[in-house]
Structure formats: C-alpha cells, structure tokens
C-alpha cells in the first residue's frame, strides 16, 4: 500500500486497525495476516519518511512500533535506526539500539549501527560497538568490515586498522573487492602508504575506487609524482573512465609539482569525459593553472562557472596571492561578498595574507570587521592571520591585542606572535613568549625555531641561541634547515665572529644555500671584512646569478674601502650578466590614500611642500651632528652625491608624513628594498627632533625609530 508523504501521522492507528476480516479465515490465520499487513505498512511509512527526514514523523512511527509490539522485527528495527541517522539524531539511534532488549539483533542491524556511527564521525563509538557485536557471538561479514574500516581511518590510529586487517584474514574476506578497497583507503588515510601499496598489490580485483584511494593517499603524503604515476596506470589498466576524484586529485598533484604539461593533458581527459562541468574538477583545474603560473587561464575558467561556490572564490583569491597580485586578491574578496557568498576560514586567511603583504592596515581592519560579523574570531587559523596582518602592517600593539583575545591558542597563534615580536625588534619579548609556549606543553615547529633563533640573534643572546639550536635535535627530534643555520651564522656575524661563522658554515651537514651565505656576507659588510666578503660574494654569484643584492653589497664594501674602480667593475658585471637592480620605491598611507614615491619623485600634488620640508629637515639634522653617507648615492655624479641622498624615496615619504599626519601620530613607511644607511640615520634624527614614532618596514624587517634610536640596534 502506497502511503502519501504528507499523511496525518495522528491517524496511523486507525489505518492499521482497519484491515477487514474474511469469514473463511481462522482467527489465528487472520491475526497472522493482520500482523504482516500492519508491519508492512509501518515499513512503508519508514521508507517514505527516509526521504523527508522528518524527526517528528520518525518518533510517531517509533511509537506505533512499540504500541503494536513490533520491536522484535529486525527489518523494522534496522529501518528505524537508518531513519534516525538520516534525521541527524545519532544519539537517539544509540538509545534505541541499547534499550531494545527484546528484539533480535542480527549482523545486519549491528552493521547498520556501525555504519551510521562511522558516517557520523564517531569512530571510537563505532569500534566499541564492533567489539560488543563480537562479544555477543555474532560474526562480522564483508559489509561490517567495509563499515568499520573508515572508522579506523578516522581514529587516525593505524593500530586499529592493523587489528581489523588480521580479523579480515581470519574470517576470509581478504579477497573481497570492497573490503580490500576499504583497507587501502584506511592505510592511506593513516599515511601508511607502504601497507596501502602492499594491500593494493595483493588485491585480485580492483575497482576505480581502489585506484582513487591510492592517488588520494599519495597526495596526502605529498608524494605527488607517485600520485601522477597511479593516474597513468588507471589510463592504461582500468576499463572505467577516470571520475571527478581521479581527475581532481591528480590535478592537485600537478599543481604542487608545477607539472603544467601533464595538467593540461588531464584537463583534456576531464573535458572528454564531461567532468569539467563539475565544480570539484573545475576548482582543481583553476588551482593547477594558478600554481603553474597561468593565472590568466585560471581566471578564464572562473568566468565560465555559473554557480561559483566558496571554494572557487578561494582558489582565485589564493591564486592572486600566489602570483603576488595582492590588491586583486582583496578586490576579489569584496566581489565575493557582494555576490552573497559567505567566506570561510580559508578565504579570510588568504585575504589577510594579501593585506599583510601590502601592509594595508586600513584594508586589514575592514577584513577584521568582517570576521567579527561572520563569527570567525574564535577560529585559530583566522586569528593567527590577523596577528600577522597587524604585525606586518606596522601595529605590534594591535597584533598583541589580538593574541591576548584568543581563548585557546594553538601552535600557529603562538608562532605568529613570536614572529611578530621578532620582526619588530622586540627580541626579548619573542624569547619570553617562546618559553611560555614551551611551559604550556606546546611543541614548537620549524617556523617557531626560526623566529626564536632570529630573536636570539637580534638580542645578542649567543649562548641561549646555541642552546635552542641544539635542542632542535636533542629534545624535539627535528633536523635544522637552511633558515636555522642562517640564523646561527647571523648570530655569530652580529658580534663580529666572522671566522667562527665561516667555520660553522663549513661544518654544516647540508649544503649552505643563499640564506646562509647571505647572512655572512651581510656581516662582512657591517664589519668591513672584504677578504671573507669577496669569497662569499663569489659563491653567491654562482648560486644565484640573478640576485642584484649580492652585487650591490660587494660594490658598497669596495666603495667603503676606497676601491672605486673595483666597485665599478662589479656594477658593470651586473650589466654584462643581465642583472638589474629592482627600482626602489616607498609608500605611505594618509587619510586612506596611498602615496608611492621613487627616487627624485616629483609626481605628488604636494611636491613643493615635500621638498621644502626636506630642506628644513636637512638643516635640523646637520645641527644634531648628521654627516651624509655618500657611498649610498651610487648613481649620482661626483659633487652632487650629498644632495642626491635627500631625494631617496623613504625620505620623500617621511616628509609627507611630517606634513600630513597629525602631530603625535606614528609615521608608518613601507619600502620594497632594504633601506639605505643614510636614510636609516636620518630617520633616527627625525624621531628625536620631532618627537615622533617612525616605523619603516623594508624588505628585511621593521625599524621602529623612537628618541633617536632604532629597534634594530643599527644592524639589519
């Protein structure tokens, strides 16, 4: 009997008691027919309610089952369990199963409950009921094992899966294709790809899901080339065409290894099989093109999507960030909001990264407002991104305030705050935070150690720095990377131990990279050690021939020693090798307007006032004892070098800040290159003369000038 979905459930009892009684049937036969008829009607109602997922209707049917004493029927109990699970009430599911003592619980009912618990992300409950089932003498079948293995994977404890694997062999289900596939998937999700490969190799039959589990497993393990190899095998061996999981996963692998050519081939395969219309595949394609440097192609795909979900927008925003298009990333965020798409934590983390890279405090503050409105302030990932945004925008106070407001701080939050203090020259505060983090039992990671070692370097804590460095391997079981070695070289270089720093590099178990050698070259420049500087510079020229900074550092060292001809030779070699120094520029925000300056810039509407302010500033600093450092006026004609120094971009930005910002307000300037020594000196004098806090963010760090001193202690 077909029951309408909108049946009045309060009339159920009437329906079940209206079965006519034929005169030629015995009373016992009639009761049997009536019993079967009513139970069938209840089962039909359960099936109908499975589509509506109406919890109130489910409880009414449950009441009828109890009233009519049908709880002993396994098929009704099984369907009722499924219905409660579909209605999202797994707790009522558990209560029904646990209180049903009179009914017969067979392997189907146990398996149904285990399946629902596994799907409801309750892996340990599922494992508990699996053990209870076995203790009652009921043997699991292949469906039970297929249901419990995902729970083993969700528990992230491979030991559970290994025990289940032994039971599978004991019960003889190791050749079942679905059990084998679930085993491969379990081992892959537990990142045990060796066991996953072994099970996969032993499977007599494989389906596309088995192959996909291998691709996804290698992808999660960051074995991207192996994921690509498995996809190639699918094309050669599997009769079924790749599906959206196959294509999306291998596209992610291609994105991570920059394999554009094969990514294009997968695009063609996806198009051939009609998969490009699927959102999941389209998003993976956009991500692949973004990470392979073809942002334009990704954008064309984005424009073809009719119903863009939050993932599609995230891919485009992250693509902008990956390509250094930070302003575009912020624009796409606001476009997304106008289209009514709710951002998630990935959206906020990406756009805050873009805002931090721009040092756009006003933009970052607006995004912060959005996180408050949408309830993401309690998300640790978003909170740590806000800390970084405020720190990189020059406001350590706001970064610290954000940190203090976080209730449950994870490693990312601590690391973000430690890095913020280190970048702003608050080395002792960074070390204190690191110690506090360790005291709370939080295990530091790679970046945490980079930040604390850099803080030790800037604070001159040599012994403490070496203790932290040694603890990486001896206490935390972590192998130091190039950045850690660079911090240690910088630590020695800052106190003038250049020979010791050189020996440290020679004793490294890994080959020194540009960050390690660059730290020593910077120390040679500061201490005027031309002998070691020349040697290190030559190694850097070979290691990164396109980096103009190394040529400039060596040329400046030669000029300081009065070796002008050799300095000019170094600069000429830049032209011969096709190396060009990036044009320097500085920018400052005044009343939500960003003004950008280059050297000798006269494009600003207040140019005359700016240059007049520079003349006044020059007179004031000379009275304080300023002497121009003409070696930084490298492109100027002799005799004009001293005046040329005053037209550097950061000085022009400073003049505008002094003119346009309120008295007492901090002046925040950003520069795309390392600030020059002369500008650094002038900033110190200006902070004392005008009683202003001046914050200059260059490519290396933040310089906070107050009362004639800089947070970097004149070493940067």
FENDAWO-V403016 format. One record per residue. SS is DSSP state (H for helix, E for strand, L for the rest). OMEGA is omega in whole degrees, 0 to 359 (999 if undefined). NEAR is the number of other ideal C-beta (glycine too) atoms within 12 Angstrom. Layout:
BEGIN
ss:omega:near
SS:OMEGA:NEAR
SS:OMEGA:NEAR
END
This chain:
BEGIN
ss:omega:near
L:182:18
L:184:11
L:177:26
L:183:16
L:184:18
L:179:12
L:177:23
L:187:15
H:178:28
H:177:14
H:182:16
H:185:30
H:179:20
H:181:15
H:184:25
H:181:28
L:182:17
L:180:15
L:181:22
L:181:11
L:178:16
L:185:12
L:184:9
L:179:8
L:175:15
L:181:12
H:181:13
H:179:10
H:180:15
H:180:18
H:179:15
H:180:15
H:181:19
H:179:23
H:180:22
H:182:21
H:182:24
H:180:32
H:177:30
H:179:25
H:178:32
H:179:41
H:177:31
H:177:27
H:177:40
H:180:38
H:180:26
H:181:27
H:176:35
H:181:25
H:182:18
H:181:23
L:182:20
L:186:25
H:181:22
H:178:17
H:180:31
H:181:35
H:178:23
H:177:26
H:179:43
H:179:36
H:179:21
H:179:33
H:179:37
H:181:23
H:183:17
L:176:26
L:180:16
L:182:33
L:180:30
L:182:21
L:184:29
H:184:25
H:177:27
H:179:37
H:180:37
H:180:35
H:179:34
H:176:45
H:179:42
H:182:32
H:179:40
H:179:36
H:180:32
H:178:29
L:177:30
L:181:17
L:183:25
H:179:29
H:176:19
H:176:24
H:180:39
H:180:25
H:178:17
H:183:36
H:185:33
H:183:18
H:180:16
L:183:27
L:185:12
L:184:15
L:178:26
L:181:20
L:178:31
L:184:25
H:180:28
H:181:25
H:177:35
H:181:38
H:179:33
H:180:35
H:180:43
H:179:47
H:182:34
H:178:37
H:179:36
H:180:36
H:181:24
L:179:27
L:174:17
L:187:25
H:183:31
H:174:22
H:180:28
H:180:38
H:178:31
H:181:24
H:175:37
H:179:37
H:177:23
H:179:22
H:180:32
H:180:24
H:177:12
L:178:17
L:179:12
L:182:23
L:176:22
L:174:34
L:184:25
H:177:27
H:179:25
H:180:39
H:178:42
H:180:32
H:186:36
H:181:46
H:174:47
H:176:39
H:176:40
H:179:38
H:181:36
H:179:26
H:180:30
L:176:19
L:186:21
H:179:25
H:178:18
H:180:31
H:180:37
H:177:23
H:179:23
H:178:42
H:178:33
H:179:16
H:179:30
H:177:32
H:182:20
H:182:15
H:173:21
L:181:15
L:185:29
L:180:26
L:180:20
L:186:29
H:182:24
H:177:29
H:178:37
H:179:37
H:178:35
H:177:40
H:178:50
H:181:44
H:180:38
H:181:44
H:181:38
H:181:43
H:175:33
L:178:34
L:175:23
L:185:29
H:176:31
H:178:20
H:179:26
H:179:40
H:180:25
H:178:20
H:180:38
H:181:35
H:183:17
H:182:21
L:179:27
L:178:15
L:178:21
L:172:30
L:183:27
H:179:28
H:178:30
H:180:40
H:180:42
H:178:34
H:178:41
H:180:47
H:181:45
H:179:34
H:178:38
H:179:36
H:180:35
H:180:28
L:181:25
L:174:16
L:192:25
H:180:30
H:178:22
H:177:29
H:178:41
H:179:34
H:180:23
H:178:38
H:177:41
H:178:24
H:178:25
H:181:33
H:183:26
H:192:12
H:187:17
L:180:24
L:179:13
L:177:18
L:176:18
L:178:38
L:184:27
H:178:28
H:179:31
H:185:42
H:181:42
H:182:39
H:182:39
H:175:47
H:176:50
H:177:37
H:178:39
H:180:37
H:184:36
H:178:28
H:178:26
L:183:21
L:186:27
H:184:23
H:180:16
H:176:28
H:177:38
H:178:20
H:178:23
H:176:41
H:178:32
H:179:19
H:179:29
H:178:36
H:181:21
H:183:15
L:175:21
L:183:15
L:183:29
L:178:27
L:181:18
L:185:26
H:183:26
H:181:27
H:181:35
H:178:36
H:179:37
H:177:38
H:179:46
H:180:45
H:180:37
H:181:44
H:178:35
H:185:43
H:176:31
L:174:31
L:179:18
L:183:27
H:179:30
H:178:20
H:178:26
H:181:39
H:177:25
H:177:17
H:181:33
H:182:33
H:181:15
H:182:19
L:180:28
L:182:11
L:184:16
L:176:26
L:184:26
H:180:27
H:179:29
H:178:37
H:179:38
H:181:33
H:180:42
H:180:45
H:178:48
H:177:34
H:176:38
H:180:36
H:181:34
H:181:31
L:180:26
L:180:18
L:189:25
H:179:31
H:178:23
H:179:28
H:179:40
H:179:34
H:180:22
H:176:35
H:181:40
H:174:24
H:180:22
H:180:34
H:180:25
H:178:11
L:175:18
L:179:13
L:181:25
L:179:20
L:173:34
L:184:26
H:178:27
H:179:29
H:183:41
H:180:46
H:182:35
H:184:40
H:175:47
H:175:48
H:178:36
H:180:40
H:178:40
H:180:39
H:177:32
H:188:35
L:183:37
L:184:36
H:180:34
H:179:24
H:180:33
H:180:39
H:177:23
H:178:23
H:176:41
H:178:35
H:180:17
H:179:29
H:177:34
H:182:20
H:185:15
H:173:22
L:181:15
L:183:29
L:179:25
L:179:20
L:185:28
H:181:28
H:179:28
H:180:37
H:179:37
H:176:38
H:177:40
H:177:48
H:181:44
H:181:39
H:181:43
H:181:39
H:182:44
H:176:37
L:173:39
L:183:38
L:178:33
H:179:37
H:180:23
H:178:27
H:180:42
H:178:26
H:177:19
H:181:35
H:182:35
H:182:16
H:182:23
L:183:27
L:182:13
L:184:16
L:175:27
L:183:26
H:183:27
H:179:31
H:179:36
H:182:38
H:179:34
H:182:44
H:177:44
H:179:48
H:180:40
H:179:41
H:180:38
H:181:41
H:181:41
L:177:41
L:177:35
L:188:32
H:182:36
H:178:23
H:179:29
H:180:42
H:179:31
H:178:23
H:179:36
H:179:41
H:178:24
H:178:21
H:178:30
H:180:23
H:178:12
L:176:17
L:180:12
L:183:23
L:180:20
L:177:33
L:183:26
H:184:22
H:178:26
H:182:38
H:176:42
H:183:36
H:183:40
H:177:46
H:177:45
H:178:43
H:177:39
H:180:36
H:183:44
H:179:40
H:180:32
L:180:23
L:186:27
H:183:27
H:180:15
H:178:25
H:180:36
H:176:23
H:178:22
H:181:38
H:180:37
H:182:19
H:179:25
H:181:30
H:188:16
H:184:14
L:188:15
L:176:21
L:183:12
L:177:22
L:178:17
L:177:30
L:182:27
H:181:26
H:179:31
H:178:44
H:179:38
H:178:36
H:181:40
H:176:42
H:178:45
H:179:43
H:178:39
H:182:36
H:182:39
H:180:34
L:173:25
L:180:20
L:186:24
H:178:32
H:179:20
H:178:23
H:179:38
H:178:29
H:178:16
H:179:33
H:181:35
H:181:20
L:182:15
L:178:25
L:177:15
L:180:17
L:181:15
L:178:31
L:185:23
H:180:29
H:180:29
H:181:37
H:179:41
H:178:36
H:180:40
H:178:45
H:177:45
H:178:40
H:177:39
H:178:39
H:183:36
H:182:27
H:175:25
L:179:21
L:185:28
H:183:27
H:178:17
H:181:32
H:179:36
H:183:26
H:181:23
H:180:37
H:179:38
H:178:20
H:178:27
H:177:34
H:180:29
H:184:16
H:179:22
L:185:21
L:183:20
L:182:19
L:183:27
H:184:28
H:181:30
H:178:37
H:182:35
H:179:34
H:180:38
H:180:40
H:179:36
H:178:37
H:179:33
H:179:29
H:179:30
H:178:27
L:180:22
L:182:13
L:187:21
H:182:19
H:180:14
H:178:22
H:178:26
H:179:19
H:178:18
H:180:32
H:177:27
H:179:15
H:175:23
H:180:26
H:180:15
H:181:14
L:178:19
L:180:11
L:181:24
L:177:16
L:179:23
L:180:17
L:180:18
L:175:35
E:178:27
E:179:42
E:183:31
E:179:43
E:177:32
E:179:27
L:177:14
L:176:13
E:180:17
E:178:25
E:182:32
E:181:26
E:168:37
E:181:25
L:181:29
L:185:26
L:177:28
L:185:15
L:184:15
L:182:28
L:180:14
L:184:24
H:183:21
H:179:14
H:181:18
H:181:34
H:175:25
H:177:18
H:178:28
H:179:35
H:178:19
H:181:21
H:180:35
H:179:29
H:183:16
H:183:20
H:177:31
H:177:19
H:180:13
L:178:20
L:179:14
L:173:27
L:183:17
L:177:28
L:189:23
H:178:26
H:179:31
H:176:34
L:193:28
L:184:33
L:184:24
L:179:22
L:179:12
L:182:13
L:179:10
L:186:16
H:184:22
H:180:22
H:181:22
H:180:26
H:184:36
H:181:38
H:174:36
L:189:43
H:182:37
H:177:49
H:177:48
H:178:41
H:178:48
H:180:48
H:178:43
H:178:38
H:178:41
H:181:37
H:195:29
H:183:24
L:181:27
L:179:13
L:180:14
L:179:11
L:179:20
L:177:31
E:183:39
E:182:39
E:176:48
E:179:38
E:183:40
L:179:27
L:175:27
L:180:31
L:182:39
L:183:36
H:182:34
H:179:33
H:179:45
H:179:38
H:180:32
H:179:44
H:179:48
H:179:34
H:183:33
H:180:39
H:180:34
H:184:25
H:185:27
H:181:33
L:183:18
L:171:30
L:181:34
E:180:44
E:180:44
E:176:47
E:175:44
L:186:33
L:183:22
L:190:27
L:173:37
E:173:40
E:180:44
E:183:35
E:175:40
E:177:23
L:175:18
L:180:24
E:178:21
E:181:35
L:181:37
L:182:35
L:176:23
L:177:20
L:181:29
L:999:34
END
